[in-house]
Amino acid sequence: MTNENKVKEILKERGKVKEKVQSTLVLIKPDGLKKSLTGNILTKLSEARLVIIASKVVKVSPELAKEHYKQLADKPFFEDLIVYIQGKYHNCERVMALVYQGPNAIEHVRYIAGSTNPEEADPTSIRGAYGRITTKGVYENVIHASSDEKESEREIKLWFKPEEIVVPLYPTVQVTKKNVHSLEWA
């Protein structure tokens, strides 16, 4: 623990520092689902004592994948990353998307998730315990966690509609759409 964190902990115990309530997107990636790690990952995340305010299983479209990882579009591994998050490498074309909320949620989730590179991650972290690097160099790190508040808001709005989240997070507007086609149960 760094000195700064020690000071924060001492001040927090004395009631001098208020923790900021944040929301963060968590994705359990296709390799995590394929390996039946969902329960283990959720148990590990429960250590942060955060609240799940949204959750769903999603089939990731190429458009959603590219928009989610748009900041990495110029990287040589971008196309592999898009194929990976769509589950094409694992024959498991789904992702579990969740929104966690609570004091310092982003920092807590990122700490529990561990370093993006599974080989550098603490072995007790999610990525350290369950991640790997493929022979192509793709990080199969089983989980995504928002990096900061700005990215968290962008990602949550990308993956969830306002009505899919049990608490109001961001400003919304009422919209009426004509000629919207959707599937309904027969």
Wavefront OBJ file of the C-alpha trace (Angstrom):
o trace
v 0.000 0.000 0.000
v 1.405 3.405 -0.985
v 1.739 6.209 1.541
v -1.037 8.115 -0.256
v -3.372 5.146 0.126
v -2.408 4.748 3.785
v -3.251 8.409 4.408
v -6.590 8.000 2.591
v -7.401 4.933 4.691
v -6.560 6.715 7.963
v -8.569 9.796 6.994
v -11.462 7.650 5.794
v -11.513 5.825 9.143
v -11.667 9.206 10.878
v -14.486 10.319 8.594
v -12.409 13.085 6.967
v -12.489 11.752 3.400
v -15.721 10.947 1.605
v -15.468 8.220 -0.984
v -16.943 9.166 -4.334
v -19.868 7.054 -5.509
v -19.095 5.844 -9.023
v -20.530 3.492 -11.600
v -18.386 1.229 -13.741
v -18.912 -1.186 -16.600
v -17.698 -4.752 -16.185
v -17.688 -7.264 -19.021
v -17.132 -10.949 -18.434
v -15.651 -11.816 -21.799
v -16.352 -14.917 -23.912
v -13.375 -16.860 -22.536
v -14.686 -16.290 -18.988
v -18.128 -17.558 -19.965
v -16.769 -20.507 -21.977
v -14.648 -21.632 -19.006
v -17.647 -21.281 -16.627
v -15.831 -18.636 -14.567
v -18.831 -16.332 -14.105
v -19.511 -17.443 -10.520
v -15.848 -17.196 -9.549
v -15.549 -13.721 -11.097
v -18.729 -12.420 -9.452
v -17.596 -13.828 -6.104
v -14.239 -12.077 -6.455
v -15.947 -8.801 -7.425
v -18.223 -9.074 -4.370
v -15.128 -8.355 -2.246
v -15.483 -4.699 -3.289
v -18.910 -4.532 -1.597
v -20.422 -2.758 -4.601
v -23.988 -3.031 -5.898
v -24.934 -4.473 -9.280
v -27.373 -1.998 -10.845
v -27.589 -3.582 -14.314
v -26.765 -6.904 -15.911
v -27.412 -8.746 -19.160
v -25.926 -11.259 -21.567
v -25.151 -9.792 -24.981
v -24.257 -11.133 -28.415
v -21.629 -8.576 -29.462
v -22.057 -7.177 -32.957
v -19.020 -6.023 -34.960
v -20.308 -2.436 -34.598
v -20.581 -2.678 -30.807
v -17.133 -4.278 -30.555
v -15.511 -1.588 -32.719
v -17.215 1.244 -30.863
v -16.246 -0.230 -27.484
v -12.575 -0.532 -28.463
v -12.395 2.532 -30.754
v -9.480 4.021 -28.792
v -7.400 0.989 -29.885
v -8.349 1.153 -33.599
v -4.794 2.063 -34.649
v -3.186 -0.866 -32.807
v -1.960 -3.896 -34.786
v -4.041 -6.253 -32.608
v -7.332 -4.359 -33.129
v -8.937 -6.864 -35.514
v -7.975 -9.799 -33.256
v -9.503 -7.925 -30.323
v -12.777 -7.448 -32.223
v -12.916 -11.158 -33.106
v -12.060 -12.043 -29.481
v -14.771 -9.902 -27.832
v -17.327 -11.331 -30.278
v -16.438 -14.815 -29.015
v -15.287 -16.163 -32.375
v -12.083 -17.628 -30.872
v -13.978 -19.526 -28.179
v -17.108 -20.628 -29.992
v -18.979 -18.661 -27.318
v -20.569 -15.619 -28.881
v -21.732 -13.862 -25.752
v -20.533 -11.457 -23.084
v -22.001 -10.737 -19.657
v -22.276 -6.979 -19.175
v -22.758 -5.529 -15.693
v -22.802 -2.103 -14.100
v -21.459 -1.896 -10.564
v -21.990 1.140 -8.348
v -20.503 2.219 -5.050
v -17.737 4.169 -3.363
v -14.663 4.357 -5.627
v -16.151 1.585 -7.783
v -13.748 2.075 -10.696
v -10.617 1.803 -8.573
v -11.956 -1.166 -6.594
v -13.016 -3.158 -9.665
v -9.766 -2.454 -11.503
v -7.750 -3.588 -8.487
v -9.704 -6.853 -8.227
v -9.488 -7.387 -12.008
v -5.697 -6.964 -12.029
v -3.308 -5.824 -14.735
v -4.537 -6.027 -18.350
v -1.605 -8.320 -19.133
v -2.421 -11.606 -17.357
v 1.279 -12.433 -16.979
v 1.865 -9.182 -15.070
v -1.319 -9.413 -12.997
v -1.235 -10.354 -9.332
v -1.985 -14.100 -9.180
v -4.834 -13.434 -6.738
v -6.534 -11.032 -9.167
v -9.131 -12.191 -11.708
v -6.794 -11.749 -14.682
v -3.850 -13.243 -12.823
v -5.830 -16.326 -11.873
v -7.778 -16.925 -15.089
v -6.180 -14.956 -17.941
v -3.622 -15.983 -20.544
v -1.880 -14.655 -23.642
v -2.495 -16.544 -26.877
v 0.254 -17.505 -29.296
v -0.981 -14.605 -31.486
v -0.330 -12.260 -28.560
v -4.000 -11.590 -27.767
v -4.652 -11.015 -24.077
v -7.432 -13.366 -22.998
v -7.964 -11.606 -19.734
v -11.583 -12.744 -19.080
v -12.810 -9.349 -17.832
v -13.101 -5.731 -18.889
v -13.260 -2.933 -16.334
v -13.732 0.760 -17.152
v -10.535 2.776 -16.818
v -11.928 6.095 -15.527
v -15.179 8.013 -15.038
v -15.299 9.431 -18.570
v -14.777 6.004 -20.167
v -17.177 4.425 -17.708
v -19.988 6.776 -18.747
v -19.246 6.252 -22.455
v -19.169 2.465 -22.042
v -22.288 2.232 -19.869
v -24.254 4.324 -22.381
v -22.934 2.125 -25.187
v -23.883 -1.210 -23.576
v -27.097 -0.277 -21.709
v -30.294 1.646 -22.389
v -31.441 3.907 -19.524
v -34.386 1.614 -18.697
v -32.044 -1.373 -18.253
v -30.362 0.245 -15.238
v -32.263 0.158 -11.934
v -31.158 3.624 -10.776
v -30.934 6.853 -12.812
v -27.293 7.459 -13.708
v -27.179 10.121 -16.401
v -29.639 12.667 -17.800
v -32.198 11.200 -20.210
v -34.773 12.498 -22.665
v -38.134 11.046 -23.633
v -38.086 10.062 -27.327
v -40.943 8.838 -29.503
v -39.857 6.875 -32.561
v -42.031 5.958 -35.528
v -41.593 2.864 -37.654
v -39.365 1.160 -35.094
v -39.341 -2.575 -35.670
v -38.658 -4.917 -32.803
v -39.148 -8.559 -31.914
v -41.917 -9.503 -29.516
v -42.838 -12.838 -28.000
v -45.366 -14.753 -30.139
l 1 2 3 4 5 6 7 8 9 10 11 12 13 14 15 16 17 18 19 20 21 22 23 24 25 26 27 28 29 30 31 32 33 34 35 36 37 38 39 40 41 42 43 44 45 46 47 48 49 50 51 52 53 54 55 56 57 58 59 60 61 62 63 64 65 66 67 68 69 70 71 72 73 74 75 76 77 78 79 80 81 82 83 84 85 86 87 88 89 90 91 92 93 94 95 96 97 98 99 100 101 102 103 104 105 106 107 108 109 110 111 112 113 114 115 116 117 118 119 120 121 122 123 124 125 126 127 128 129 130 131 132 133 134 135 136 137 138 139 140 141 142 143 144 145 146 147 148 149 150 151 152 153 154 155 156 157 158 159 160 161 162 163 164 165 166 167 168 169 170 171 172 173 174 175 176 177 178 179 180 181 182 183 184 185 186
